[in-house]
Amino acid sequence: MEARSKEHSIDLKAYAKKGLSHDTYRAEFDKAVAEGRVLGPPGGGYGADYTKLNLARTRRLEKTLKIDDEARAIMANATPQTWIVLTEVWCGDSAQCLPVINQLAELSPAIDLRIFPRDEHLELMDQYLTNGGRSIPKLIAIDAGTGEELFTWGPRPNAAQALVDAKKATLSKEELAEALHGWYNTNKGQDVVTEIAALISG
């Protein structure tokens, strides 16, 4: 989640132009749920009901997220940049984090948010693995002019990752998901706000 700069075989500035707007992504999310589509990796337990639950999580955050004045000021002064986000509608972490990322981006006319479904863009995902895994959401911020990588963030806030690391050996997948989403519900997006604002401010 720390700021870093790397050389990549992909031209991120050109690649970003292929991304979806957040409005288009959200419309596709709504449509997938309305049609009852089953999305996600086979055998992963990501049925239509889980995608519907993620939409409910997304809508709740869109309505209830509070962004403090300090973070608002930081975002208002952001340099021109493009935010590339790898995500999927079936991902629980994305449902809890992407609405926050979007609202932060909306605070700055200098930030262009582009959404990429992970499984359609593995060539990019595989350059931004987390401990060898294709974990999402993954935010890659690049300079709007040069295309230079400014920072990356994801797949979840530090405290949420610490919870997962501490509990994954002793809890079932279902129990771990319950604990993680309980943390998200209590935190209400605040750690995402704080961590990304800190990366923006340098």
SEDOFI-403383 format. One record per residue (C-alpha): residue number from 1; x, y negated, z negated. Coordinates in steps of 0.2 Angstrom, whole numbers, plus 5000, padded with zeros to 4 digits. Layout:
REM SEDOFI-403383
ATOM  num  east  north    up
ATOM  NUM     X      Y     Z
...
REM end
This chain:
REM SEDOFI-403383
ATOM  num  east  north    up
ATOM    1  5000   5000  5000
ATOM    2  5015   4989  4999
ATOM    3  5020   4976  5012
ATOM    4  5032   4984  5025
ATOM    5  5038   4982  5043
ATOM    6  5042   4997  5054
ATOM    7  5045   5000  5073
ATOM    8  5031   5009  5082
ATOM    9  5030   5017  5099
ATOM   10  5012   5009  5100
ATOM   11  5010   4991  5105
ATOM   12  4999   4986  5090
ATOM   13  4994   4969  5098
ATOM   14  4988   4977  5114
ATOM   15  4980   4992  5105
ATOM   16  4970   4981  5094
ATOM   17  4960   4975  5109
ATOM   18  4952   4992  5110
ATOM   19  4944   4991  5093
ATOM   20  4926   4989  5089
ATOM   21  4919   4973  5081
ATOM   22  4912   4976  5063
ATOM   23  4895   4972  5069
ATOM   24  4896   4986  5083
ATOM   25  4903   4998  5070
ATOM   26  4889   4995  5058
ATOM   27  4876   4997  5072
ATOM   28  4883   5014  5076
ATOM   29  4883   5019  5058
ATOM   30  4865   5014  5056
ATOM   31  4861   5023  5072
ATOM   32  4870   5039  5067
ATOM   33  4860   5040  5051
ATOM   34  4843   5036  5059
ATOM   35  4846   5050  5071
ATOM   36  4852   5062  5057
ATOM   37  4868   5066  5065
ATOM   38  4880   5078  5057
ATOM   39  4897   5070  5057
ATOM   40  4914   5074  5050
ATOM   41  4926   5089  5051
ATOM   42  4918   5106  5052
ATOM   43  4917   5114  5035
ATOM   44  4921   5099  5026
ATOM   45  4904   5097  5018
ATOM   46  4900   5081  5027
ATOM   47  4882   5084  5032
ATOM   48  4869   5071  5038
ATOM   49  4864   5068  5020
ATOM   50  4882   5063  5015
ATOM   51  4883   5050  5030
ATOM   52  4866   5044  5024
ATOM   53  4873   5042  5006
ATOM   54  4888   5033  5013
ATOM   55  4877   5020  5022
ATOM   56  4868   5017  5005
ATOM   57  4885   5014  4997
ATOM   58  4890   5002  5011
ATOM   59  4873   4992  5010
ATOM   60  4875   4991  4991
ATOM   61  4892   4983  4992
ATOM   62  4887   4972  5006
ATOM   63  4873   4965  4995
ATOM   64  4882   4964  4978
ATOM   65  4901   4961  4981
ATOM   66  4908   4946  4972
ATOM   67  4924   4938  4978
ATOM   68  4932   4926  4965
ATOM   69  4937   4908  4970
ATOM   70  4956   4912  4970
ATOM   71  4954   4926  4982
ATOM   72  4943   4915  4993
ATOM   73  4956   4902  4993
ATOM   74  4970   4914  4998
ATOM   75  4959   4921  5012
ATOM   76  4955   4903  5018
ATOM   77  4973   4900  5020
ATOM   78  4978   4916  5029
ATOM   79  4989   4915  5044
ATOM   80  4982   4921  5061
ATOM   81  4981   4940  5061
ATOM   82  4972   4955  5067
ATOM   83  4966   4968  5055
ATOM   84  4966   4986  5062
ATOM   85  4956   4998  5052
ATOM   86  4956   5017  5054
ATOM   87  4940   5024  5047
ATOM   88  4925   5036  5049
ATOM   89  4907   5034  5043
ATOM   90  4908   5051  5034
ATOM   91  4922   5045  5023
ATOM   92  4917   5041  5005
ATOM   93  4932   5030  5002
ATOM   94  4928   5020  5018
ATOM   95  4910   5017  5012
ATOM   96  4917   5010  4996
ATOM   97  4931   4999  5004
ATOM   98  4927   4994  5022
ATOM   99  4913   4982  5016
ATOM  100  4925   4973  5005
ATOM  101  4938   4972  5019
ATOM  102  4925   4965  5031
ATOM  103  4919   4952  5019
ATOM  104  4937   4947  5015
ATOM  105  4940   4945  5034
ATOM  106  4924   4935  5036
ATOM  107  4931   4922  5024
ATOM  108  4945   4917  5036
ATOM  109  4942   4911  5054
ATOM  110  4961   4917  5057
ATOM  111  4957   4935  5054
ATOM  112  4950   4946  5068
ATOM  113  4944   4963  5061
ATOM  114  4945   4978  5073
ATOM  115  4938   4995  5069
ATOM  116  4944   5012  5075
ATOM  117  4936   5029  5072
ATOM  118  4951   5039  5066
ATOM  119  4947   5055  5075
ATOM  120  4947   5046  5092
ATOM  121  4964   5037  5088
ATOM  122  4975   5050  5081
ATOM  123  4990   5044  5090
ATOM  124  4989   5028  5079
ATOM  125  4983   5037  5063
ATOM  126  4998   5049  5064
ATOM  127  5010   5034  5063
ATOM  128  5001   5028  5046
ATOM  129  5000   5044  5036
ATOM  130  4999   5044  5017
ATOM  131  5009   5058  5010
ATOM  132  5008   5067  5026
ATOM  133  4989   5066  5027
ATOM  134  4977   5057  5039
ATOM  135  4969   5047  5024
ATOM  136  4957   5033  5027
ATOM  137  4952   5019  5027
ATOM  138  4969   5013  5033
ATOM  139  4971   4994  5036
ATOM  140  4986   4988  5047
ATOM  141  4988   4969  5047
ATOM  142  4998   4962  5062
ATOM  143  5003   4944  5067
ATOM  144  4990   4938  5080
ATOM  145  5004   4930  5090
ATOM  146  5019   4942  5089
ATOM  147  5010   4958  5085
ATOM  148  5022   4961  5071
ATOM  149  5016   4972  5056
ATOM  150  5013   4961  5041
ATOM  151  5007   4974  5029
ATOM  152  4996   4990  5027
ATOM  153  4984   4995  5014
ATOM  154  4974   5011  5010
ATOM  155  4967   5023  5008
ATOM  156  4960   5017  4991
ATOM  157  4965   5005  4977
ATOM  158  4980   5010  4966
ATOM  159  4969   5014  4951
ATOM  160  4958   5025  4961
ATOM  161  4973   5034  4968
ATOM  162  4979   5036  4951
ATOM  163  4963   5044  4945
ATOM  164  4963   5056  4960
ATOM  165  4981   5061  4956
ATOM  166  4978   5064  4938
ATOM  167  4962   5074  4941
ATOM  168  4964   5084  4957
ATOM  169  4972   5099  4949
ATOM  170  4959   5101  4936
ATOM  171  4942   5096  4945
ATOM  172  4933   5104  4959
ATOM  173  4931   5094  4975
ATOM  174  4913   5089  4970
ATOM  175  4918   5084  4952
ATOM  176  4933   5074  4959
ATOM  177  4921   5065  4971
ATOM  178  4909   5061  4957
ATOM  179  4923   5054  4946
ATOM  180  4930   5044  4960
ATOM  181  4914   5036  4965
ATOM  182  4910   5033  4947
ATOM  183  4926   5023  4947
ATOM  184  4921   5014  4963
ATOM  185  4903   5010  4956
ATOM  186  4911   5002  4940
ATOM  187  4924   4993  4949
ATOM  188  4912   4985  4961
ATOM  189  4926   4982  4975
ATOM  190  4936   4971  4964
ATOM  191  4953   4980  4965
ATOM  192  4951   4980  4984
ATOM  193  4949   4961  4984
ATOM  194  4964   4959  4972
ATOM  195  4976   4970  4981
ATOM  196  4972   4964  4998
ATOM  197  4973   4945  4993
ATOM  198  4990   4949  4985
ATOM  199  4996   4956  5001
ATOM  200  4990   4941  5011
ATOM  201  4998   4928  4998
ATOM  202  5014   4938  5000
REM end
